[in-house]
């Protein structure tokens, strides 16, 4: 009886051990299959990250729903060099930037001398003043050119009157002054040093070479 009981006990123990080993193997296989399925659902980059950082558990995977694009800065002071017309170029320039004293004189001359003319005529007047400031025959700054004696009829006693700064004409005169100063646009009178209204015929005009007639002014070099 004792030997039979021992035999049965041995068989039972062997069966329990076999079941335990089989259960352990199945559990390991199931865990491996589960891990394989999880990794298969990740992108390659995420799978690499999971494998390299899996031991510490600190790897964070972030998914972006939309493409991220960095916005480029928009220039505010630089004019549009690709403007098709002079009016487009005028419209691209800021009208709230402060003018230097010299550019103020240039803008005032454009305003008082030609504000009723097309933009090309206004620019041509400004170009004459710029050209004179560059010539050794005239003062070397815009204010000196504009206030030179007996040159511009709107100047009284060497003083330039104040424009109406709330008008569109003044806004455009400031833009024209900047364009002429920076040589952003050229007219048919780009090299002219003199001009006069078409309704007069000054004596000095007989000795000059006519460069162009723009609206109500004739320009000479």
C-alpha positions in Angstrom: 0.0 0.0 0.0 2.8 2.3 0.8 4.6 1.7 -2.5 1.4 2.2 -4.5 0.7 5.5 -2.7 4.1 6.6 -3.4 3.8 5.8 -7.0 0.5 7.7 -7.3 2.1 10.6 -5.5 5.0 10.6 -7.8 2.8 10.6 -10.9 0.7 13.5 -9.5 3.8 15.5 -8.8 5.1 14.9 -12.3 1.8 15.9 -13.8 1.7 19.2 -11.8 5.3 20.0 -12.8 4.5 19.4 -16.5 1.4 21.6 -16.3 3.4 24.3 -14.6 6.1 24.3 -17.3 3.6 24.2 -20.1 1.7 27.1 -18.7 4.9 29.2 -18.3 5.8 28.5 -21.9 2.4 29.5 -23.2 2.4 32.7 -21.1 5.7 33.7 -22.6 4.6 33.0 -26.1 1.4 35.0 -25.6 3.3 38.0 -24.2 5.7 37.9 -27.2 2.8 37.8 -29.7 1.2 40.7 -27.9 4.4 42.8 -28.0 4.8 42.0 -31.7 1.3 43.2 -32.5 1.8 46.4 -30.6 5.0 47.3 -32.4 3.5 46.5 -35.7 1.0 49.3 -35.2 3.7 52.0 -34.7 5.6 53.8 -37.4 9.2 52.8 -37.9 10.5 55.8 -36.0 8.2 55.1 -33.0 9.2 51.4 -33.0 12.9 52.3 -32.9 12.2 54.7 -30.1 10.3 52.1 -28.2 13.1 49.6 -28.6 15.8 52.1 -27.6 13.9 53.7 -24.7 11.8 50.8 -23.5 14.1 50.0 -20.6 13.6 53.4 -18.9 10.0 54.1 -19.9 10.8 57.8 -20.6 10.3 57.8 -24.4 7.4 60.0 -25.5 5.8 59.5 -28.9 4.0 62.6 -30.3 1.8 62.5 -33.4 1.1 65.8 -35.3 -2.2 66.0 -37.1 -1.3 68.8 -39.5 1.9 69.9 -41.2 3.8 72.6 -39.2 5.1 75.5 -41.4 7.1 78.4 -40.1 5.8 81.7 -41.3 8.3 84.0 -43.0 8.6 87.6 -41.7 6.9 90.2 -43.8 9.0 93.3 -44.6 7.3 96.5 -43.6 9.7 99.2 -44.8 11.1 97.8 -48.0 9.1 98.7 -51.1 7.9 96.2 -53.7 10.7 96.2 -56.3 8.4 94.3 -58.7 5.8 97.0 -58.9 4.4 97.2 -62.5 3.5 100.9 -62.3 4.6 104.0 -60.4 1.3 104.1 -58.7 1.7 100.6 -57.3 5.2 101.5 -56.0 3.8 104.6 -54.3 1.1 102.5 -52.7 3.7 100.1 -51.2 5.5 102.7 -49.3 4.5 103.4 -45.6 2.9 106.8 -45.2 3.5 107.0 -41.4 7.3 106.9 -41.4 9.0 110.1 -40.2 10.9 112.1 -42.9 14.4 113.6 -42.3 14.5 117.4 -42.6 16.2 117.1 -46.0 13.5 114.7 -47.3 10.8 116.9 -45.9 12.1 119.8 -48.1 12.0 117.5 -51.1 8.5 116.3 -50.3 7.3 119.9 -49.8 8.7 120.9 -53.2 6.9 118.0 -54.9 3.7 119.0 -53.1 3.7 122.7 -53.9 5.2 122.5 -57.3 3.4 119.5 -58.9 0.7 118.0 -56.6 -1.9 118.5 -59.3 0.1 116.5 -61.9 0.3 112.8 -62.7 2.7 110.9 -60.5 5.3 110.8 -63.3 5.3 114.6 -63.4 5.7 114.8 -59.7 8.6 112.3 -59.7 10.3 114.3 -62.5 10.2 117.4 -60.4 11.7 115.5 -57.5 14.4 114.1 -59.8 15.5 117.6 -60.8 16.0 118.5 -57.2 17.9 115.3 -56.5 20.1 115.9 -59.6 20.8 119.4 -58.5 21.9 118.3 -55.1 24.4 115.9 -56.8 25.7 118.6 -59.2 28.6 120.9 -58.2 26.6 123.8 -59.7 24.0 123.8 -57.0 23.8 123.4 -53.2 24.6 119.9 -52.0 21.4 119.2 -50.1 17.7 119.2 -50.9 16.8 122.1 -48.6 19.5 124.2 -50.1 18.4 123.5 -53.6 14.7 124.2 -52.9 15.4 127.5 -51.0 18.0 128.8 -53.4 17.1 132.3 -54.4 14.8 132.8 -57.4 14.4 129.1 -58.1 11.0 128.0 -56.8 8.1 130.5 -56.8 6.4 128.9 -53.8 9.4 129.7 -51.5 8.9 133.1 -49.9 11.8 134.8 -48.2 13.8 131.6 -48.1 11.0 129.8 -46.2 8.9 126.8 -47.4 5.2 127.0 -46.4 3.6 124.1 -44.6 1.5 121.6 -46.6 -1.9 120.3 -45.6 -0.6 117.1 -44.1 -4.1 115.4 -43.9 -4.5 115.3 -47.7 -3.8 112.4 -50.1 -1.6 114.8 -52.1 0.8 115.1 -49.2 0.9 111.4 -48.6 1.8 110.9 -52.3 4.4 113.7 -52.2 6.2 112.0 -49.3 6.2 108.7 -51.2 7.5 110.4 -54.4 10.3 112.1 -52.4 11.4 108.7 -51.0 11.3 107.1 -54.5 13.3 109.9 -56.0 15.8 109.9 -53.2 16.4 106.1 -53.4 16.2 106.0 -57.2 13.5 103.4 -57.2 11.9 104.5 -60.4 13.0 106.6 -63.4 11.1 109.0 -65.7 11.9 110.5 -69.1 13.5 113.4 -67.2 15.7 111.3 -64.9 18.9 113.3 -65.8 17.2 116.8 -66.0 18.5 119.8 -64.0 15.9 122.4 -65.1 12.2 122.6 -65.8 9.5 125.2 -66.3 5.8 125.3 -66.8 4.5 124.8 -70.4 2.7 128.2 -70.4 5.9 130.2 -70.0 9.1 130.5 -72.2 12.0 131.6 -70.0 15.1 133.0 -71.8 17.4 130.5 -70.2 15.5 127.6 -71.9 16.9 128.6 -75.3 20.4 127.5 -74.2 19.3 124.1 -72.7 18.5 120.8 -74.3 14.9 119.8 -73.9 14.7 116.4 -72.2 11.0 115.7 -71.9 7.6 117.3 -71.6 5.5 115.7 -68.8 2.0 117.1 -68.3 2.5 120.8 -67.6 6.3 121.0 -67.3 9.1 120.9 -69.8 12.4 119.4 -68.5 15.9 120.2 -69.6 19.4 119.0 -69.0 
